[in-house]
Amino acid sequence: MEFSKKNSIMRKLLADGYSEDNAQDELYLMQALRAADELEGFRDICRVLGKAAGLFAVPTLMAFAVGDDPDRSMASVLALAEISARTQPGDTFDKWDFFSPAFWRPRWLGSQTQFISYVCCISGLVEKDQHLDGDGIDLIGERLIAEMDVHLFPYESFKELRLCTPDWDAGGDVKRILNDVAGDMLVSAILKNGGIGNSPDSLYEENLLNMRCDFLLTRLNFDIDYGVFRYLLKAADVLNRAG
C-alpha cells in the first residue's frame, strides 16, 4: 500500500511540476527519502523532488548532499540545483545562503549546562531505558556535537562536560521546555479562536525552525517517529538561546 501510494504521488508530481498545492505530497516524499534503503529508489525520489519540490525540501536534500555516501550526495545535489534554478531570491532570504550547507548546520547558543539538558531530552526519546548517567547519553551527545557547532572548551568530550558539571539543573530546564510548549499552545489557540493569523515575520521564523529541525533529524537518522522527533527538537530548542 505504501509503495503504491509513493509511486502515485511521484507520478502526480512529475506530471504537474512545481505547485504550492503539493506541499503535503512533498512532505510525504521527504519522509520516504529518509526511509529509502535502495539507492535507485532514493534517486527516483530525488528526481521527483528536483522537478516538483519547493524550498521546504531544501534542508532535507542538503542533509544528504553533505553526507558520506557519494551516490546519494550526488542525487541530492542534482535535485537542489533544479530547485535553485527556479527559485527567485526574495526579501526574506539570500538565495545563495539558503542553498549553502552552513546555513542549515545548527549552532548552539545556549550555555553548556543547557546543552546537557538538551542532550538528555533527545536521549530520553532515543534510548527510552537509558539512565542519564549511562553510555547511551554520551554517545548521543557526541552525535549532536558532530552535527552542531557547540563550544565545549575547556572540555574535550560530552562525557567530560557532563561529569565535570555537577550543578546542571535538568529539572529546571525540562520545566522551561514544558512551560514554553504550554505557552505556545495557548497563544496558538487564542490566535485561532480569534481568527488572527501570524505575522509574516513570525511565520518565517517558524518555518525556518521547522526546516532546521528537518536538516538535523535527517543528519542524525535516529530510529524515531519523524513527527515526534521534529516536535521534540522544536520544543527543546527553547534551551538554545543565548543569555
Steps between C-alpha positions, in 0.01 A plus 500: 500500500774746596700411188194561283426831672859617456502413130165672450627820663821489298310462171268785596784739586695409186192576291405821682843650564542753779186628672443648844201267533731197513644574846356189669617274218849651524502436875404137439781455248756660732410243765526227236842635405625461858369144509629396156730198533576442132707750304280488189190578705685787665603637161144475367365707790778756455412534130136568589589751772740672262226543242208584726605594857518844654730654757380285790680201345837680502623415855413131469679473166789706636540256791563220250710722273761543775488132601767233463322303224626650170214352292227638724689826533513544122129420456416759769728763348336459159154542657615809689640649179161464330314659792755783514468566127128579527525695827499877499672671796246673722519769761510251786805295406813505291477224240864400518500479878182293486669246273817484711552209746635744760163678504329185632759370745364578851702720735477461875436842659396387848725416792695176536270385781197562279665287232521211747126531562439521125690175447307339786169590333610343173648199680177443691318448171772303319605280792181462704659261753831688524594664830629856481845393618532210253712465190199552276463868581871559441482338156199712406676807638797434272265450203337836567836671543610360163192653335490829689742784561541455877760682711638233738821667624664419739347152467595256226189279492137502602570243771768723652263798488223302670720353773667833576172691524327365811275805549301489177126531559332238282168540681498876455588474132229240434249724679611787278432288191156396626409860588606615154292228335197587715541870420532430129185284502308769688605775259416278200154429645433870562609594149290222348186581703539867423553440131840672525780388273868503583703790368724439197808527722359245747411260221847535351670426832267204565562355155875550533505317835298214349743476208808504723343218701451310172871538419612385846267202533595385148869522585456318833293222341372365831238226490225725632160601368563807282211708635583433865871570453435823306269624776755412770778683316280808469398485867856446627626790288380735777823402680707615203477868575785726604488685825 
